[in-house]
Amino acid sequence: MIVVEHSTPEPDRRTAPRLLDVLAELERREPIFHRPELGTTREDFERSTAPDFWETGASGRRYSREFVWATLEQRQLATVQDQGESDSWKTSDFQVREIAPDTYLLTYTLDHADRLTRRLTVWQRTADGWTILYHQGTVVAD
């Protein structure tokens, strides 16, 4: 019988020192679509997402770019109507790695409304700025 000893189940998630500036830039953009200072219009959304952008929600369902925009538009209307409500998005545990030239995998933890999720966004730096290629959320099991 072979016995394998594990010191910890957690992977080494340190960001390479050469990517710390990229990490700082991307950390300021998360959680995506919840940074009004980065834009709230359809034009802003289209500029910040690749034409073939899609995401996988915490439920495991896949969502198209158009569906994500429609959902964001509804949230914006609800926020305007519920001006007294404020969302609390707590992010932590950021790490970034370069997966292709000018393309980065950003991971982090999001605590929102007492629901903890692990998040992943694939970002690409273009001549016009940062573009989101893909996003995924996974609920952390109790």
C-alpha positions as CSV (number, residue, x, y, z in Angstrom):
1,M,0.0,0.0,0.0
2,I,1.3,3.4,-0.9
3,V,0.7,6.2,1.5
4,V,0.8,9.7,0.3
5,E,1.2,12.5,2.8
6,H,-0.2,15.9,2.1
7,S,0.9,18.9,4.0
8,T,-2.1,21.0,3.0
9,P,-4.9,20.7,0.4
10,E,-4.5,24.3,-0.6
11,P,-2.4,25.2,-3.6
12,D,0.3,27.8,-3.7
13,R,-1.5,30.8,-4.9
14,R,1.1,33.5,-4.7
15,T,1.3,35.9,-7.6
16,A,4.6,36.1,-9.4
17,P,6.4,39.4,-8.5
18,R,6.5,40.4,-12.2
19,L,2.6,40.4,-12.2
20,L,2.0,42.5,-9.1
21,D,1.1,45.6,-11.2
22,V,-1.4,43.5,-13.3
23,L,-2.9,42.1,-10.1
24,A,-3.4,45.6,-8.7
25,E,-5.0,46.8,-11.9
26,L,-7.4,43.9,-12.1
27,E,-8.2,43.8,-8.4
28,R,-9.7,47.3,-8.8
29,R,-12.0,46.0,-11.6
30,E,-13.6,43.2,-9.5
31,P,-16.2,42.2,-8.9
32,I,-16.9,42.7,-12.5
33,F,-20.0,44.7,-13.5
34,H,-20.3,46.1,-9.9
35,R,-17.9,49.0,-10.3
36,P,-20.0,52.0,-11.4
37,E,-16.8,54.1,-11.9
38,L,-15.9,51.8,-14.8
39,G,-19.2,52.4,-16.5
40,T,-22.9,51.4,-16.4
41,T,-24.1,51.8,-19.9
42,R,-24.5,49.2,-22.6
43,E,-21.6,50.8,-24.5
44,D,-19.4,50.4,-21.4
45,F,-20.4,46.7,-21.1
46,E,-19.7,46.0,-24.8
47,R,-16.3,47.8,-24.5
48,S,-15.3,45.8,-21.5
49,T,-16.4,42.3,-22.7
50,A,-15.3,40.3,-25.7
51,P,-17.9,39.7,-28.4
52,D,-17.9,36.0,-27.5
53,F,-17.9,36.6,-23.7
54,W,-19.9,34.2,-21.6
55,E,-20.0,33.2,-18.0
56,T,-20.8,30.2,-15.7
57,G,-22.8,31.2,-12.7
58,A,-22.5,29.8,-9.2
59,S,-25.4,27.6,-10.0
60,G,-23.4,26.0,-12.8
61,R,-25.7,27.5,-15.5
62,R,-24.0,29.1,-18.5
63,Y,-25.0,32.6,-19.5
64,S,-24.6,34.5,-22.8
65,R,-23.2,38.0,-23.1
66,E,-26.7,39.2,-24.0
67,F,-28.3,37.5,-21.0
68,V,-25.7,39.0,-18.7
69,W,-26.3,42.5,-20.1
70,A,-30.1,42.1,-19.7
71,T,-29.6,41.0,-16.0
72,L,-27.3,43.9,-15.3
73,E,-29.8,46.3,-16.8
74,Q,-32.5,45.0,-14.6
75,R,-30.3,45.3,-11.5
76,Q,-29.5,48.9,-12.4
77,L,-33.2,49.7,-12.6
78,A,-33.8,48.0,-9.3
79,T,-30.9,49.9,-7.6
80,V,-32.3,53.2,-8.8
81,Q,-35.7,52.3,-7.3
82,D,-34.2,51.0,-4.0
83,Q,-31.9,54.0,-3.4
84,G,-31.7,53.1,0.3
85,E,-30.2,49.7,-0.4
86,S,-26.5,49.3,-0.8
87,D,-24.7,46.2,-2.0
88,S,-21.8,44.9,0.1
89,W,-19.3,43.2,-2.1
90,K,-16.3,42.0,-0.1
91,T,-13.4,40.7,-2.2
92,S,-10.3,39.0,-0.9
93,D,-7.6,36.4,-1.7
94,F,-6.7,37.7,-5.1
95,Q,-4.2,35.9,-7.4
96,V,-3.3,36.4,-11.0
97,R,-1.3,34.3,-13.5
98,E,-0.5,34.9,-17.1
99,I,-2.0,32.2,-19.3
100,A,-1.1,33.6,-22.8
101,P,0.5,36.9,-24.0
102,D,-1.5,39.7,-22.5
103,T,-4.1,37.3,-21.1
104,Y,-4.5,36.7,-17.4
105,L,-6.5,34.4,-15.1
106,L,-7.6,36.3,-12.0
107,T,-9.0,34.4,-9.1
108,Y,-10.5,35.7,-5.8
109,T,-13.1,35.1,-3.1
110,L,-16.3,37.1,-3.0
111,D,-18.5,37.4,0.1
112,H,-21.9,38.9,-0.8
113,A,-25.0,38.7,1.2
114,D,-23.5,35.9,3.4
115,R,-22.8,33.8,0.3
116,L,-19.2,32.9,-0.2
117,T,-18.0,32.2,-3.7
118,R,-14.7,31.6,-5.5
119,R,-14.5,33.7,-8.7
120,L,-12.4,33.4,-11.8
121,T,-12.2,36.0,-14.6
122,V,-10.1,35.7,-17.7
123,W,-8.9,39.2,-18.7
124,Q,-7.1,40.3,-21.8
125,R,-5.1,43.5,-22.2
126,T,-5.8,45.2,-25.5
127,A,-4.8,48.5,-27.1
128,D,-8.2,49.8,-26.0
129,G,-7.9,48.6,-22.4
130,W,-9.0,45.6,-20.4
131,T,-11.5,43.1,-21.9
132,I,-13.2,40.3,-20.1
133,L,-13.2,37.0,-22.0
134,Y,-14.9,34.7,-19.4
135,H,-16.1,34.7,-15.8
136,Q,-17.2,32.0,-13.4
137,G,-18.4,31.8,-9.8
138,T,-18.5,28.7,-7.6
139,V,-20.2,28.5,-4.3
140,V,-18.0,27.5,-1.4
141,A,-19.5,24.4,0.3
142,D,-20.2,24.6,4.0
